[in-house]
Amino acid sequence: MALSVTLHLLILGIALAGWSWTSTDHEPPPRSISARLITQQEPEPSPVVEPDDQQKRDEERRAEEQRRREEVERQRQEEEARRIAEQKRQEEQKRLQQQKEQERQEAEAKEREAQKALEEEAARQKAEAEAKERARQQAEEEKRRQEEARRKAEEEKRRQEEQRKREEAERKRQEELARQEAERKRLEAERKLREQQLEAQAEAAQKAREEEARRQQQAAAAKAREAQMLSESEKYQALIRERLSQAWYPPSSATEDMTARLQITLLPTGELAGVRLVSSSGNTAFDNSALGAVRSLSRYPIPNDRDTFERYFRQFTIEFNPRRLR
């Protein structure tokens, strides 16, 4: 937009100047070819030309205006095409990422379902086995009880009542002993379980403390590394600005308000891989002088550390202004 306004103002100024220089109050000089250099100084009037030359100049000026408008439109269309292509690429990448995420989630869901089915089948088989074992034990116990009952019934016929009482007392004593032993084992099992739980909790707490200490150490190391990289980058950024300042020769038309912003891409050897004008100053000569200064350096000062180079010097921007380089 700024370039378009500047071009229109420039064309209007040329048209007004050409109209004011065709005054008929003076005798026209002989025909000659004249040229004008547009600078910041006040333009000097060119000799008056014949009407045919004036018409030819007007046609050339209109052709130049048309060419500039077409060039601006072409650049706008190219930029729009690049923007649309980038937008499509980003949308396609986002779609592929979403598709991969959906596939991963579906695979995880299937795996969970399969695991659940396996666990359910194992639980079912275990329950059936336990039920069969209980049935077998109950059957055996029932058979044993019946045999014991039959034996006792047969012995009851032979023994006296006193003997039966002693046997009953002994049976009760044995049951009590068994109950006490079972209770002792249950309490012992609960005690061991509590000890295991306490040990597991203590181990988990120790691991948590060790993990926190390791995380803090890593964070401190990363912070120190970041500070070192930043300090190193500032030193080499200053060296680059100094080299560019020495290599830059702004045009005479440059003003303190002009600023050109360039994007520089370097190789790990410090050689220039590419430079692009990101933001124009509005003055072609000024922009070209900044581009020339960037291309004039055969090798840029860069740090030896590869991480610092990749973060700060693989690609960076710099502003050219007559008062400063930033």
MORASUL-V581892 format. One record per backbone hydrogen bond with DSSP energy under -1.0 kcal/mol. NH is the residue of the N-H (numbers start at 1). CO is the residue of the C=O. If there is no record, write none. Layout:
NH_CO, NH_CO
This chain:
5_1, 6_2, 7_3, 8_4, 9_5, 10_6, 11_7, 12_8, 13_9, 14_10, 15_11, 16_12, 17_13, 18_14, 19_15, 20_16, 21_17, 54_50, 55_51, 56_52, 57_53, 58_54, 59_55, 60_56, 61_57, 62_58, 63_59, 64_60, 65_61, 66_62, 67_63, 68_64, 69_65, 70_66, 71_67, 72_68, 73_69, 74_70, 75_71, 76_72, 77_73, 78_74, 79_75, 80_76, 81_77, 82_78, 83_79, 84_80, 85_81, 86_82, 87_83, 88_84, 89_85, 90_86, 91_87, 92_88, 93_89, 94_90, 95_91, 96_92, 97_93, 98_94, 99_95, 100_96, 101_97, 102_98, 103_99, 104_100, 105_101, 106_102, 107_103, 108_104, 109_105, 110_106, 111_107, 112_108, 113_109, 114_110, 115_111, 116_112, 117_113, 118_114, 119_115, 120_116, 121_117, 122_118, 123_119, 124_120, 125_121, 126_122, 127_123, 128_124, 129_125, 130_126, 131_127, 132_128, 133_129, 134_130, 135_131, 136_132, 137_133, 138_134, 139_135, 140_136, 141_137, 142_138, 143_139, 144_140, 145_141, 146_142, 147_143, 148_144, 149_145, 150_146, 151_147, 152_148, 153_149, 154_150, 155_151, 156_152, 159_155, 164_160, 165_161, 166_162, 167_163, 168_164, 169_165, 170_166, 171_167, 172_168, 173_169, 174_170, 175_171, 176_172, 177_173, 178_174, 179_175, 180_176, 181_177, 182_178, 183_179, 184_180, 185_181, 186_182, 187_183, 188_184, 189_185, 190_186, 191_187, 192_188, 193_189, 194_190, 195_191, 196_192, 197_193, 198_194, 199_195, 200_196, 201_197, 202_198, 203_199, 204_200, 205_201, 206_202, 207_203, 208_204, 209_205, 210_206, 211_207, 212_208, 213_209, 214_210, 215_211, 216_212, 217_213, 218_214, 219_215, 220_216, 221_217, 222_218, 223_219, 224_220, 225_221, 226_222, 227_223, 228_224, 229_225, 230_226, 231_227, 232_228, 233_229, 234_230, 235_231, 236_232, 237_233, 238_234, 239_235, 240_236, 241_237, 242_238, 243_239, 244_240, 245_241, 246_242, 247_243, 248_244, 254_251, 258_255, 260_320, 261_279, 262_318, 263_276, 264_316, 265_274, 266_314, 267_271, 270_267, 273_265, 274_265, 276_263, 278_261, 279_261, 287_283, 288_284, 289_285, 290_286, 291_287, 292_288, 293_289, 294_290, 295_291, 296_292, 300_270, 309_305, 310_306, 311_307, 312_308, 313_309, 314_309, 316_264, 318_262, 320_260, 321_324, 326_319
